[in-house]
Amino acid sequence: MKATFIAFDGTTTQVEVDEGESLMQAAITNDVNGIVGECGGSMMCATCHCYIDDAWLEAAGPRNDGEEDMLESATSEVRPQSRLSCQVKMSAELDGIVVRLPETQI
Ligand code: FES
């Protein structure tokens, strides 16, 4: 399955993502600039903040509770499209998802 990351500067990277793999893991594996993932996906850092493209927002589902709290410490503006990319797991419904990255994570 595929996911496309669009960095703040417009750099677009399309990567292969396995079923069940998080967008954060896929970004790190493929050296996508703009995702840090400091805590390794345990929802303790908010350095994997991303904006889900509107077309995929519903399929990506709602934020979970811990995610909501952690996003409060995100460095960049939190928007309705904001998610922690470590909490978005790839599935057939998300194949082709487009994700934008904030200006900074730290
Ligand atoms: Fe730390 Fe997602 S990687 S919250």
Backbone and ligand atoms as CSV (ligand in chain L), in Angstrom:
chain,resi,resn,atom,element,x,y,z
A,1,MET,N,N,0.835,-1.184,0.000
A,1,MET,CA,C,0.000,0.000,0.000
A,1,MET,C,C,0.877,1.243,0.000
A,2,LYS,N,N,0.322,2.334,-0.434
A,2,LYS,CA,C,1.145,3.539,-0.575
A,2,LYS,C,C,0.629,4.693,0.288
A,3,ALA,N,N,1.591,5.516,0.698
A,3,ALA,CA,C,1.252,6.756,1.395
A,3,ALA,C,C,2.149,7.848,0.831
A,4,THR,N,N,1.604,9.049,0.725
A,4,THR,CA,C,2.382,10.176,0.221
A,4,THR,C,C,2.522,11.222,1.316
A,5,PHE,N,N,3.760,11.594,1.603
A,5,PHE,CA,C,4.047,12.631,2.591
A,5,PHE,C,C,4.423,13.906,1.845
A,6,ILE,N,N,3.797,15.007,2.214
A,6,ILE,CA,C,4.147,16.296,1.611
A,6,ILE,C,C,4.744,17.171,2.718
A,7,ALA,N,N,6.027,17.424,2.596
A,7,ALA,CA,C,6.729,18.219,3.609
A,7,ALA,C,C,6.301,19.670,3.530
A,8,PHE,N,N,6.649,20.441,4.551
A,8,PHE,CA,C,6.266,21.852,4.614
A,8,PHE,C,C,6.795,22.623,3.405
A,9,ASP,N,N,7.978,22.231,2.922
A,9,ASP,CA,C,8.561,22.924,1.761
A,9,ASP,C,C,8.020,22.388,0.435
A,10,GLY,N,N,7.073,21.481,0.494
A,10,GLY,CA,C,6.454,20.981,-0.736
A,10,GLY,C,C,7.068,19.684,-1.250
A,11,THR,N,N,8.186,19.261,-0.649
A,11,THR,CA,C,8.803,18.004,-1.083
A,11,THR,C,C,7.826,16.852,-0.871
A,12,THR,N,N,7.609,16.098,-1.937
A,12,THR,CA,C,6.648,15.003,-1.870
A,12,THR,C,C,7.373,13.670,-1.939
A,13,THR,N,N,7.058,12.791,-1.008
A,13,THR,CA,C,7.687,11.471,-0.990
A,13,THR,C,C,6.597,10.418,-0.914
A,14,GLN,N,N,6.620,9.487,-1.870
A,14,GLN,CA,C,5.665,8.386,-1.804
A,14,GLN,C,C,6.385,7.139,-1.313
A,15,VAL,N,N,5.793,6.476,-0.336
A,15,VAL,CA,C,6.447,5.307,0.259
A,15,VAL,C,C,5.487,4.112,0.265
A,16,GLU,N,N,6.073,2.940,0.367
A,16,GLU,CA,C,5.303,1.698,0.534
A,16,GLU,C,C,5.059,1.493,2.021
A,17,VAL,N,N,3.856,1.161,2.387
A,17,VAL,CA,C,3.541,0.923,3.795
A,17,VAL,C,C,2.837,-0.429,3.915
A,18,ASP,N,N,3.310,-1.241,4.849
A,18,ASP,CA,C,2.674,-2.543,5.066
A,18,ASP,C,C,1.374,-2.374,5.846
A,19,GLU,N,N,0.481,-3.299,5.673
A,19,GLU,CA,C,-0.752,-3.327,6.454
A,19,GLU,C,C,-0.401,-3.335,7.946
A,20,GLY,N,N,-1.029,-2.460,8.716
A,20,GLY,CA,C,-0.798,-2.437,10.165
A,20,GLY,C,C,0.395,-1.602,10.594
A,21,GLU,N,N,1.233,-1.209,9.633
A,21,GLU,CA,C,2.382,-0.358,9.956
A,21,GLU,C,C,1.879,1.072,10.136
A,22,SER,N,N,2.487,1.811,11.065
A,22,SER,CA,C,2.027,3.189,11.253
A,22,SER,C,C,2.673,4.109,10.221
A,23,LEU,N,N,2.024,5.234,9.990
A,23,LEU,CA,C,2.594,6.215,9.057
A,23,LEU,C,C,3.922,6.735,9.589
A,24,MET,N,N,4.038,6.845,10.910
A,24,MET,CA,C,5.306,7.289,11.504
A,24,MET,C,C,6.420,6.313,11.155
A,25,GLN,N,N,6.172,5.004,11.361
A,25,GLN,CA,C,7.197,4.001,11.062
A,25,GLN,C,C,7.603,4.062,9.591
A,26,ALA,N,N,6.608,4.194,8.734
A,26,ALA,CA,C,6.885,4.237,7.296
A,26,ALA,C,C,7.736,5.461,6.958
A,27,ALA,N,N,7.445,6.588,7.597
A,27,ALA,CA,C,8.205,7.815,7.327
A,27,ALA,C,C,9.658,7.654,7.793
A,28,ILE,N,N,9.844,7.089,8.974
A,28,ILE,CA,C,11.200,6.915,9.513
A,28,ILE,C,C,11.992,5.944,8.628
A,29,THR,N,N,11.364,4.827,8.283
A,29,THR,CA,C,12.037,3.810,7.456
A,29,THR,C,C,12.504,4.411,6.129
A,30,ASN,N,N,11.735,5.347,5.622
A,30,ASN,CA,C,12.046,5.909,4.304
A,30,ASN,C,C,12.712,7.282,4.376
A,31,ASP,N,N,13.207,7.644,5.558
A,31,ASP,CA,C,13.919,8.924,5.728
A,31,ASP,C,C,13.112,10.131,5.261
A,32,VAL,N,N,11.838,10.130,5.566
A,32,VAL,CA,C,11.015,11.283,5.198
A,32,VAL,C,C,11.320,12.426,6.176
A,33,ASN,N,N,11.725,13.566,5.624
A,33,ASN,CA,C,11.996,14.718,6.482
A,33,ASN,C,C,10.695,15.276,7.022
A,34,GLY,N,N,10.695,15.636,8.300
A,34,GLY,CA,C,9.502,16.281,8.840
A,34,GLY,C,C,8.751,15.423,9.837
A,35,ILE,N,N,9.160,14.157,9.970
A,35,ILE,CA,C,8.611,13.292,11.020
A,35,ILE,C,C,9.794,12.874,11.884
A,36,VAL,N,N,9.700,13.127,13.184
A,36,VAL,CA,C,10.814,12.784,14.070
A,36,VAL,C,C,10.523,11.458,14.792
A,37,GLY,N,N,9.381,11.363,15.406
A,37,GLY,CA,C,9.014,10.104,16.073
A,37,GLY,C,C,9.910,9.766,17.251
A,38,GLU,N,N,10.201,10.774,18.043
A,38,GLU,CA,C,11.151,10.654,19.151
A,38,GLU,C,C,10.857,9.492,20.117
A,39,CYS,N,N,9.600,9.271,20.431
A,39,CYS,CA,C,9.281,8.253,21.455
A,39,CYS,C,C,9.083,6.866,20.861
A,40,GLY,N,N,9.239,6.747,19.562
A,40,GLY,CA,C,9.128,5.431,18.948
A,40,GLY,C,C,7.706,4.930,18.810
A,41,GLY,N,N,6.750,5.815,18.989
A,41,GLY,CA,C,5.361,5.423,18.732
A,41,GLY,C,C,4.539,5.153,19.971
A,42,SER,N,N,5.066,5.528,21.144
A,42,SER,CA,C,4.311,5.242,22.372
A,42,SER,C,C,3.483,6.439,22.846
A,43,MET,N,N,3.248,7.379,21.948
A,43,MET,CA,C,2.371,8.524,22.234
A,43,MET,C,C,2.875,9.384,23.376
A,44,MET,N,N,4.179,9.585,23.411
A,44,MET,CA,C,4.776,10.363,24.486
A,44,MET,C,C,5.519,11.590,23.974
A,45,CYS,N,N,5.366,11.948,22.696
A,45,CYS,CA,C,6.222,13.047,22.232
A,45,CYS,C,C,5.535,14.077,21.319
A,46,ALA,N,N,4.635,13.678,20.483
A,46,ALA,CA,C,4.005,14.579,19.496
A,46,ALA,C,C,4.952,15.073,18.414
A,47,THR,N,N,6.111,14.426,18.263
A,47,THR,CA,C,7.013,14.823,17.165
A,47,THR,C,C,6.722,14.037,15.880
A,48,CYS,N,N,5.590,13.395,15.866
A,48,CYS,CA,C,5.153,12.685,14.652
A,48,CYS,C,C,3.849,13.303,14.138
A,49,HIS,N,N,3.601,14.540,14.577
A,49,HIS,CA,C,2.380,15.274,14.201
A,49,HIS,C,C,2.280,15.392,12.676
A,50,CYS,N,N,1.091,15.152,12.163
A,50,CYS,CA,C,0.878,15.328,10.725
A,50,CYS,C,C,-0.560,15.780,10.482
A,51,TYR,N,N,-0.818,16.235,9.274
A,51,TYR,CA,C,-2.162,16.649,8.872
A,51,TYR,C,C,-2.657,15.693,7.791
A,52,ILE,N,N,-3.745,15.014,8.088
A,52,ILE,CA,C,-4.317,14.076,7.124
A,52,ILE,C,C,-5.078,14.876,6.067
A,53,ASP,N,N,-4.832,14.578,4.802
A,53,ASP,CA,C,-5.557,15.246,3.725
A,53,ASP,C,C,-7.069,15.016,3.901
A,54,ASP,N,N,-7.851,16.052,3.609
A,54,ASP,CA,C,-9.301,15.985,3.849
A,54,ASP,C,C,-9.960,14.741,3.236
A,55,ALA,N,N,-9.473,14.332,2.081
A,55,ALA,CA,C,-10.086,13.193,1.388
A,55,ALA,C,C,-9.946,11.887,2.176
A,56,TRP,N,N,-9.019,11.840,3.130
A,56,TRP,CA,C,-8.722,10.605,3.868
A,56,TRP,C,C,-9.109,10.696,5.335
A,57,LEU,N,N,-9.610,11.866,5.703
A,57,LEU,CA,C,-9.843,12.136,7.124
A,57,LEU,C,C,-10.817,11.134,7.750
A,58,GLU,N,N,-11.898,10.876,7.046
A,58,GLU,CA,C,-12.896,9.974,7.604
A,58,GLU,C,C,-12.351,8.549,7.711
A,59,ALA,N,N,-11.681,8.105,6.664
A,59,ALA,CA,C,-11.140,6.736,6.665
A,59,ALA,C,C,-10.092,6.564,7.758
A,60,ALA,N,N,-9.378,7.636,8.070
A,60,ALA,CA,C,-8.326,7.543,9.093
A,60,ALA,C,C,-8.926,7.407,10.493
A,61,GLY,N,N,-10.177,7.804,10.646
A,61,GLY,CA,C,-10.847,7.636,11.931
A,61,GLY,C,C,-10.518,8.763,12.899
A,62,PRO,N,N,-11.163,8.729,14.061
A,62,PRO,CA,C,-10.961,9.801,15.034
A,62,PRO,C,C,-9.663,9.626,15.833
A,63,ARG,N,N,-9.221,10.712,16.459
A,63,ARG,CA,C,-8.069,10.616,17.376
A,63,ARG,C,C,-8.479,9.807,18.595
A,64,ASN,N,N,-7.545,9.096,19.176
A,64,ASN,CA,C,-7.876,8.442,20.442
A,64,ASN,C,C,-7.577,9.417,21.588
A,65,ASP,N,N,-7.996,9.068,22.800
A,65,ASP,CA,C,-7.907,10.005,23.926
A,65,ASP,C,C,-6.488,10.475,24.217
A,66,GLY,N,N,-5.580,9.532,24.326
A,66,GLY,CA,C,-4.200,9.881,24.639
A,66,GLY,C,C,-3.592,10.761,23.565
A,67,GLU,N,N,-4.013,10.509,22.369
A,67,GLU,CA,C,-3.499,11.271,21.224
A,67,GLU,C,C,-3.951,12.724,21.318
A,68,GLU,N,N,-5.206,12.880,21.682
A,68,GLU,CA,C,-5.781,14.211,21.849
A,68,GLU,C,C,-4.954,15.012,22.866
A,69,ASP,N,N,-4.649,14.390,23.988
A,69,ASP,CA,C,-3.859,15.053,25.041
A,69,ASP,C,C,-2.468,15.400,24.538
A,70,MET,N,N,-1.845,14.433,23.870
A,70,MET,CA,C,-0.455,14.633,23.442
A,70,MET,C,C,-0.355,15.730,22.387
A,71,LEU,N,N,-1.380,15.849,21.564
A,71,LEU,CA,C,-1.345,16.878,20.521
A,71,LEU,C,C,-1.291,18.279,21.116
A,72,GLU,N,N,-1.745,18.411,22.357
A,72,GLU,CA,C,-1.678,19.722,22.999
A,72,GLU,C,C,-0.244,20.205,23.130
A,73,SER,N,N,0.698,19.284,23.146
A,73,SER,CA,C,2.095,19.726,23.238
A,73,SER,C,C,2.795,19.730,21.880
A,74,ALA,N,N,2.024,19.600,20.811
A,74,ALA,CA,C,2.642,19.699,19.482
A,74,ALA,C,C,3.174,21.114,19.273
A,75,THR,N,N,4.294,21.206,18.585
A,75,THR,CA,C,4.936,22.503,18.365
A,75,THR,C,C,4.188,23.325,17.320
A,76,SER,N,N,3.711,22.668,16.293
A,76,SER,CA,C,3.019,23.382,15.223
A,76,SER,C,C,1.513,23.406,15.484
A,77,GLU,N,N,0.865,24.306,14.789
A,77,GLU,CA,C,-0.586,24.504,14.947
A,77,GLU,C,C,-1.361,23.185,14.843
A,78,VAL,N,N,-2.278,22.981,15.780
A,78,VAL,CA,C,-3.135,21.801,15.717
A,78,VAL,C,C,-4.397,22.174,14.951
A,79,ARG,N,N,-4.709,21.398,13.965
A,79,ARG,CA,C,-5.876,21.645,13.102
A,79,ARG,C,C,-6.830,20.454,13.187
A,80,PRO,N,N,-8.036,20.595,12.610
A,80,PRO,CA,C,-8.959,19.450,12.626
A,80,PRO,C,C,-8.348,18.208,11.965
A,81,GLN,N,N,-7.401,18.429,11.068
A,81,GLN,CA,C,-6.780,17.314,10.341
A,81,GLN,C,C,-5.586,16.713,11.088
A,82,SER,N,N,-5.266,17.275,12.256
A,82,SER,CA,C,-4.062,16.835,12.977
A,82,SER,C,C,-4.209,15.426,13.534
A,83,ARG,N,N,-3.159,14.619,13.353
A,83,ARG,CA,C,-3.057,13.300,13.988
A,83,ARG,C,C,-1.611,13.080,14.401
A,84,LEU,N,N,-1.442,12.156,15.312
A,84,LEU,CA,C,-0.096,11.650,15.575
A,84,LEU,C,C,0.092,10.496,14.591
A,85,SER,N,N,1.095,10.613,13.738
A,85,SER,CA,C,1.206,9.615,12.664
A,85,SER,C,C,1.545,8.228,13.195
A,86,CYS,N,N,2.026,8.132,14.428
A,86,CYS,CA,C,2.284,6.790,14.992
A,86,CYS,C,C,0.983,6.084,15.337
A,87,GLN,N,N,-0.112,6.821,15.370
A,87,GLN,CA,C,-1.393,6.223,15.727
A,87,GLN,C,C,-2.259,5.922,14.507
A,88,VAL,N,N,-1.753,6.254,13.332
A,88,VAL,CA,C,-2.507,5.969,12.112
A,88,VAL,C,C,-1.891,4.730,11.469
A,89,LYS,N,N,-2.611,3.634,11.523
A,89,LYS,CA,C,-2.094,2.359,11.025
A,89,LYS,C,C,-2.631,2.086,9.622
A,90,MET,N,N,-1.764,1.632,8.765
A,90,MET,CA,C,-2.156,1.417,7.378
A,90,MET,C,C,-3.170,0.277,7.238
A,91,SER,N,N,-4.148,0.527,6.383
A,91,SER,CA,C,-5.150,-0.495,6.080
A,91,SER,C,C,-5.555,-0.297,4.619
A,92,ALA,N,N,-6.305,-1.241,4.094
A,92,ALA,CA,C,-6.713,-1.147,2.687
A,92,ALA,C,C,-7.462,0.157,2.412
A,93,GLU,N,N,-8.260,0.606,3.388
A,93,GLU,CA,C,-9.014,1.854,3.190
A,93,GLU,C,C,-8.118,3.080,3.084
A,94,LEU,N,N,-6.920,2.977,3.636
A,94,LEU,CA,C,-6.020,4.141,3.629
A,94,LEU,C,C,-4.998,4.080,2.499
A,95,ASP,N,N,-5.085,3.050,1.671
A,95,ASP,CA,C,-4.125,2.925,0.573
A,95,ASP,C,C,-4.181,4.176,-0.292
A,96,GLY,N,N,-3.037,4.841,-0.469
A,96,GLY,CA,C,-2.969,6.055,-1.270
A,96,GLY,C,C,-3.086,7.329,-0.448
A,97,ILE,N,N,-3.171,7.184,0.860
A,97,ILE,CA,C,-3.368,8.345,1.747
A,97,ILE,C,C,-2.316,9.441,1.511
A,98,VAL,N,N,-2.764,10.670,1.637
A,98,VAL,CA,C,-1.881,11.829,1.502
A,98,VAL,C,C,-1.826,12.547,2.854
A,99,VAL,N,N,-0.619,12.827,3.289
A,99,VAL,CA,C,-0.392,13.409,4.607
A,99,VAL,C,C,0.532,14.612,4.470
A,100,ARG,N,N,0.160,15.720,5.094
A,100,ARG,CA,C,1.038,16.900,5.061
A,100,ARG,C,C,1.769,17.033,6.389
A,101,LEU,N,N,2.961,17.566,6.338
A,101,LEU,CA,C,3.780,17.646,7.542
A,101,LEU,C,C,3.910,19.086,7.996
A,102,PRO,N,N,3.944,19.300,9.293
A,102,PRO,CA,C,4.025,20.675,9.805
A,102,PRO,C,C,5.414,21.279,9.599
A,103,GLU,N,N,5.504,22.572,9.835
A,103,GLU,CA,C,6.763,23.284,9.599
A,103,GLU,C,C,7.860,22.751,10.502
A,104,THR,N,N,7.506,22.474,11.761
A,104,THR,CA,C,8.514,21.948,12.678
A,104,THR,C,C,7.873,20.982,13.650
A,105,GLN,N,N,8.693,20.080,14.194
A,105,GLN,CA,C,8.181,19.095,15.158
A,105,GLN,C,C,8.782,19.312,16.548
A,106,ILE,N,N,9.801,20.187,16.610
A,106,ILE,CA,C,10.522,20.306,17.889
A,106,ILE,C,C,10.485,21.751,18.404
L,1,FES,FE1,FE,5.926,9.911,19.734
L,1,FES,FE2,FE,4.081,9.470,17.850
L,1,FES,S1,S,6.157,8.969,17.798
L,1,FES,S2,S,3.843,10.357,19.786
